[in-house]
Amino acid sequence: MFILIQYLQVVQGSSPLEAALQTTPWTLAPMIIAPLAGVFAPRVGTRIIMVTGLALQGAALLWIALILSETTPYVTLIVPFIMAGVGMGLVFAPSATALLASLGVADHAKASGVNSTVREIGIALGTAVMTAIFVSGGGELLPNLYVDAARPAVLVGAAVLFAAAVVGLWLPAGRSAPTAPLSDAGDEAGSLPEVPASEPTDLVRA
């Protein structure tokens, strides 16, 4: 996102406000998709949702890298922006669900804090790595020097996402166990056996 929002300003001449509005297909999609992913995660499993989200993000960045040029029309970026946003939304909520499901209630607060901290570190580290790749490729804030250096940075981002999707295949499935019927659950919980009416209990005899 950092590299691409700069691209919209440096190469396509958008103002900061215009660039922010142009990236809303990416940034707004998680607001819609993340709650839905949280609802469906217990049914279909957190693993498949997260792997799908990572693959969508990787495919979106690969698509952007392949079409990135000094003359790329903004409209051609809308679909990959939406794909990246949808993929992001498919990762956020299920990842938190998968983490909390493996811990006791007493550890939920600490786990949520650690999860948020790691994500923020990832954002900072990702921005630093992408910028380092951009600078090492001779990138400068000039239209004719920006694209050639931005493309490898975006490709590295896509490669990392695809690698994460492959690693995600080894995560637990993350499905909720089906709830047993109340009558069965009562029997399994050790409910008391019924006493035949013809055989009064000691309490009744007393």
N, C-alpha and C positions, 0 to 999 in steps of 0.2 A: 504493500500500500504506500509506503513512504517513497519508494522509487517511482511508482506510477503517478502519484499525485504531483510529484515534481515534474514528471514528463508532461503532464497536461499543462503545466504553467510554462515550462522552459521551451518545449517544442511546439505545443499547439497554441501558446499565447493566451491561455486562460488566466484570469485573475485568481487570487487565492479563494475568494468566495465562489467563483464559477467552478473552479476545480473541486471544491468541497461538494457542491451540488452535483457535479458530474459523477462523483464517486458514490452518491447515495444508493444506486442499485446494489452496490457491494455492502455498504454499511447498514442499510436498513433491512436487508434480507435476514440477517441473524435474529432481529427482533421478532420476525414472524415465524421463522423456522425453529428457533431454539425451544420455545414453549411446546410446539408440536412434537419435537424430538423427545422432549422430556416425558410427554404423555405416552408415546408409542414405545419408548425404550424398554419398559418392563415386559412388553408383549413380544417384541421381535428380538430383543437383546441389544445391549449397549455396543457389543463388538461390531456387529454388522452395520449399525448406524454410524459409528465413528470411522470405520474403514471406508464406508461410502463417502462420508464427508471429506476425509483426507484425499481420497482419489479425485473427488470433484474439484477440490482446491488445486491439486496438482495439475489436472487437465486444464483448468482455467488459466493457470500461470503459463503452462506450455503453449496454449493457444495464443495468449497475449504476446509471449516472446516471439512466436513465429510471424505475427502480423505487425509487430512494432516497427515503425519507420517514421521518418519525418513527415510523411504525408498521410498517415493512417487516419481515416475519418473517425470521429468520436463514436458514431453509431455502431461501428464494428466492434467496439469495446464493451458495449452494453451487455451482450449475452455472456461473455466470459466474466464480467463483473458480477452478474447475477449468480452465475455458477459458483464463483468463489465465495460469495456471501452465503449461499445456501449450504455449501460445504462447511463453512465456518460455524453456521448455526447447528449443523448436525454433529459437530464435535463438542461444543461448549457444554450443553446440558447433559448429554450422556456421559461425558468424562467425569463430571461431578457426581452423577448418579452411581457410576461404577466404583468410584473411589469410596463414597460413603457406604455403599452396600457391603464393602469388605471390612467395615469397622464397627465397633460398638457405638451406641448412642453417646456415651461419655466422651468419645474422641471426635465426634462430628465437628465441633467448633474448631478444634485445632487443625483437623484435616482440611476444612474449608479454607482456613487462613493460609495453610501451606500451599494448597492448590492455587489460590489466587496469587500468592507470592511467586510461585514457580512460573505461572503464566505471564506475569509482568516481567520477570527476568527474561523469559523467552522472547517477549516482544522487543525488549531493549537489545538483547543479544542478536536477534534476527536483523534488526535495523542496523546494528553495528557491522555485522558480517556482510549484509547487502551493500552497505556504503563502502566497505573496504574493497569488495570486488569491483564496484563501480569505479572507485578511484584508481585501483591498480590497472584497470583497463583503459586508463587515460581519459576518464570521463570528466567533463567540465559542464558548467551551467550555460552551455551554448547549444543551439539546436543541432548543429552539424557534428558535435562531439558527444552529445548526450546519448543518442540511441545506441550506438555501437558499444558503449560501455554499460548501458542499462540492460541490454538483452542478456548477456551472460549472468548478470545478477539475478534476473527473473528466472532464468533457466536453472540456476542453482536452487532457488526457492522451490521450483517445481520438483526437482530431483529429491530434495529433502522431504517434501510432502509424500511423494510416491514411496520413498523408503519407509516413512512412518506408517503408511497404509499397509505395507508388507509386514512390518513388525507387529502391527495391530492385529493381524490374523492369529497371533498366538495369545491374545488376551482371552480371559474367560468370556463365555457367551453372554453372561449378564442378563439372563432371563429370570423373571420372577417365577418361583415354583407355584403350580396350580394349587388353589385352596381346596382342601378336602371338604366334603359336605359336613354339615354340623353333626349329623348323627354318627357318621364314621369317626369324626374328630373326637366326639365324646367317648366312643368305645376305645379309641387308641389312647386317649388320655387316662384310661384306667377308671372309667365310670363304674359305679357299683352294680353288680348283677341284680336282676329283678328277683324278688322273693316270691315263690308261688303262694297264691292266696290260701291254699290248703295247709300251708306250713307256717303258722304264726311265729314271729320272732320272739326271742327271749324277752325283749322289751314289752311286747304285747302281753306275754304270759305274766310278767310281773305286774 
